[in-house]
Amino acid sequence: MDLHTVEVVDIATSRDDVWPLGPHDAVLAGGTWLFSEPQTQLRRLVDITGLDWQPWVIGRDELEIAATCTIEQVAALSDELPTLCPQWRAAPLLRQCCEALLMSFKIWHTATVGGNVCLSFPAGAIISLLSALDGTVTVWRADGSQYRVAITDFVTGDSTNVLSAGDLLRSVHLPAHALRAQTQMRKLAPSELGRSGIVVIGRRDTIADGGRFWLSITAATVRPYVFVFETAPTDHQIEVEHDRIPDHEWTRDAHGDPDWRRGVTLQLARDVCAALR
């Protein structure tokens, strides 16, 4: 869709080029959502792809993925990481999460990590990935400072998050201890080609990393829920944690009613934990 009200497109080539950002400005990366519907309030776009960030960087203790990295590039890491970091057993989960959100190959090629996270939709593929693997995000502020926050604190509700006016998401981070873990994922959509209405991911850390169990629930809820168990949880322990999710936090949309999501999520949670015992 053409954005007929936009008068200027500025290409940022350094951090200083991004700001100031006013009420009629928007940051452009992939633009798959931005150009999908009218944005009549906009007069200016700031294209951050000119910053030339590396799509991803393997550090000593983490995998850093740039906000401008595409969903396609994230999915491809599932094939590349086993060679680069064979100890990272969670590598298949990257593609699994990307596939949990229905997209055409054209969208995969263009949509970015930053857009997926900042939109903060319940079915955000990268949000599911970050929630399961202790993910954090780095945010740049207009005053030159930055902060880092867990994805479970970043997303506050359906399409809401902690970003303030002028903030820019720089990157997301997956710690090595979580990438070394064994994972299981279950998803469910009300139609064969529909986006996932429920995504449940279980994670079992290595003994060296503490051996704890992690249970992530996304898509079914308006924000991510992650529960931690010191050892393999029993069905009763899973039910207790599941009951902690407030009624109003279950997603209600065309892809499933809250009661359906609540009931099926519990069964999927039992399944992933059983598979990891």
Secondary structure, DSSP 8 states (H G I E B T S, - for coil): ---TT--EEEE--SGGGT----TTEEEESS-TTGGGS--TT--EEEEGGGG---SEEE-SSEEEEETT-BHHHHHHHHHHHHHH-TT-TTTHHHHHHHHTS---HHHHHH-BHHHHHHHT-TT-HHHHHHHHTT-EEEEE-TTS-EEEEEHHHHEEETTEES--TT-EEEEEEEEHHHHTSEEEEEEE-SSTTS--SEEEEEEE--GGGT--EEEEEESSBSS-EEEEESS---HHHHHHHHTTS-GGGB--BTTB-HHHHHHHHHHHHHHHHHHH-
